[in-house]
């Protein structure tokens, strides 16, 4: 039995499946990011996209890169003809493999009697030796159908020749005219078909259209040159990735050292702030103690003044109300002097109040330091913008 995987080499089945519907590609369209999807899958994706209203871009569901859409819509995106060809080839070989599993073997599709020895590539018809030339298939031969032996199909010998035939496809609008490649628009057209750019340009057309073989040769030469440069760039990126992975442990240790410096300096600042806090708290305790002692002394003085005033009042009141005139006048100067002395005294003479204290915050911020970039490690692929991070303590 023919092995389909041997026919197409190492082609993965996933390579032939649309990432959206997970089925075999139908009208595969390729985006700017080179990811390919079924046309109908892209139409459905665009309908549910958040940017559906603009209809100018479509976002790839695999890599999220945006691709600009032609004015005519998704249908005018580039068709992945290479993928179309691969799908056609593998379909042929799958049918050959399926026919080998059939108990009847390779039976001619025209007469249904004789054993088939070849297959028409275009109509996928098994043919016996006689039916290759009989009228039943003459029309197909005149229509330029291609026949291949079943052995060649089984071992993949026909694949390259079949692709060569596809490349020489004729223009569907102008019979007998082979397609050309417009170098200006980079499109496949025949000599008489205008390119999309020519349709929108006024005046005479002057776009250069060359044969497909020359265009493909020039394109492949350009691709090979670009691929060589890309290989160098790819190697640089891989080397950078290796360096980044190697630097990862070192980077952690290096930053641990910086972290230790920050913590040590912050501890020092904390100690200074704590010392200042202790000093202020001690001063407040001392002020509290002094004020309490002052209030005690003033309270004692006031109590003494009250006692003396009360005694003088009682004595003066007794002499005023009960003493004889002679006795009253004898002590009158003394009592009057005592009353005058008490009346002249004021509470403010003893207690004038206490000073009020408050805490005035220091304005601004106290920085313990900043993190600054002092250089650039050469393993990084590009320089980063300068950044500074501050550790702040507000006092």
Buried (B, 14 or more C-beta within 10 A) or exposed (E): EBEBEEBBEEBEEEEBBBBBBEEBBBBBBBBBBEBBBBBBBBBBBBEEBEEEEEEEBBBBBEEEBBBEBEEEBBEEBBBBBEBBBBBBBBBBBEBBBEBEEEEEEBBBBBBEEBEBBBBBBBEEBBBBEBBBEEEBBEEBEEEEBBBBBBEBBBBBEBBEEBBEEEEEEEBEEBEEBBBBBBBBBEBBBBEEBBBBBBEEBEEEEEBEBBEBEEBEEEBEEEEEEEEEEEEEEEEEEEEBEEBBEEBEEEEEEEEEEEEEEBEEEBEEBEEEEEEEEEEEEEEEEEEEEEEEEEEEEBEEEBEEBEEBBEEBEEBBEEBEEEBEEEEBEEBBEEBEEBBEEBEEEEEEEBBEEEEEEEEEEEEEEEEBBEBEEEEEEEBEEEEEEEEEEEBEEEE
